[in-house]
Amino acid sequence: KTSFFSLVLYAWSRSRDPDAAERAETILNRMLELEESGEIPNLKVNSACFNICIVCWSKRRTLEAAERGQAIYDRLLQLCEKDPTKRPIAGTYFALISNWFRFDPAKAEKIFWDWKENHDKGDCEMKVDSQLLKTLVTAWSASKEPDKAERCEKLIQFAVENNIPNFELTTKIFNIAIRTWCNKARTVNGVKRAEKLLQQMQTYRESHPRSPTLPNAESYYPIVRSWVAFGFVERAEELLTEFTMESEDDAGTSDDDDNADGDDGGEQEDSSQLSDKRSSLKTSLETRMFNCVLKGWVAKTETIPDAAARAECLLLSMSRLGVNPNMASFQYVLDAWRRNDKQFKSQINRPRPRIDEVVAFMDRELGGSTVAYQNLRKNWRLLSFQ
């Protein structure tokens, strides 16, 4: 008899009816009344019924709905004191975390640790997957809490230090924490913490070679950008070089762990289009990362004699590495030579630009008849007269 009621609750949880959560909770309340009165023999309200109602409320995605879901959980805890069969189970905690992570990451994380505590006591099963951890890390990253970067890292360390069955960290989880340290802290120490996480991801990958934890452009870009912002262009270029070497070694590997295999032509076409979109995004981010370092060298031209030459070498390396430069890439190096020559023109053996090589590269990559391109090309040629 319980299964019939459960099916109705499940149906409401799948419904798009705006009153689905209220209807599900009304049914749950009626079930509890019938159970207490004994009007329907053998009717037993279990934890799963409470879970479904919490899920119904979580789909509203409002603070009021989260509080209604919390009230259902609190009632379950009260009933559990007299009836141990109504104690929270794994699905209860998961539903409650889904209920709160948008509004209160601290509360969502507390539920996670409460779950672990009850699991350690042997009261319930605990199944931690990458999606759950990503949910919690994302919640902290999006929050305005001052310690959000530390909280993201704490969750990652929990996963690293505990041998959780059938669980592996992902690149995306590490990337969220790295980005949080770089964006939130905006201090040298914050960038160091982000770089330490990058190194930890690499170590984790070595010990779990089949795990989806391969560092990618999104892993390196926030750190490279931050080092440039603090004036550590040499360190930024070292990381960029490290990234390009790893990309060559692991060509074709992606951090997306949700690849779908389609049997029919339509699904394969969709998958191909998605792959092209990801490839385009990856290429764009790599270009931005190179441009970030190139721009950093422009800022160093007044203090470092070979800054422009180093920027030019980096630009030309993009051809060998298969990274597509854009107009900004060539403009940054042009600006670097202009400033460098102005500052160190009196030096007899100062470096000189490889104009022919750069223009040939520019023609291959950007060749066109637009006014902007022709002006850029002309300005590169004019360097020979400086």
Salt bridges, closest charged atoms under 4 A:
GLU22 OE1 - ARG60 NH2 2.39
GLU25 OE1 - ARG68 NH2 3.25
GLU33 OE1 - ARG30 NH1 3.24
GLU35 OE2 - LYS44 NZ 3.98
GLU35 OE2 - LYS86 NZ 2.93
ASP83 OD2 - LYS44 NZ 3.27
ASP83 OD2 - LYS86 NZ 2.83
GLU109 OE1 - ARG151 NE 3.31
ASP114 OD2 - LYS110 NZ 3.00
GLU117 OE2 - LYS121 NZ 3.48
ASP120 OD2 - LYS116 NZ 2.95
ASP147 OD2 - ARG151 NH1 3.27
GLU150 OE1 - LYS184 NZ 3.55
GLU153 OE1 - ARG193 NH2 3.15
GLU195 OE2 - ARG235 NH2 2.08
GLU238 OE1 - ARG235 NH1 2.81
GLU248 OE2 - ARG320 NH1 3.84
ASP256 OD1 - LYS172 NZ 3.38
ASP256 OD2 - ARG278 NE 3.48
ASP258 OD1 - ARG278 NH2 3.70
GLU286 OE2 - LYS282 NZ 2.89
GLU312 OE1 - ARG354 NE 3.09
ASP335 OD1 - ARG338 NH1 3.99
ASP341 OD1 - ARG350 NE 3.63
ASP341 OD2 - ARG352 NH1 3.11
ASP356 OD1 - ARG381 NH1 2.57
GLU357 OE1 - ARG354 NH1 3.88
ASP363 OD1 - ARG377 NE 2.93
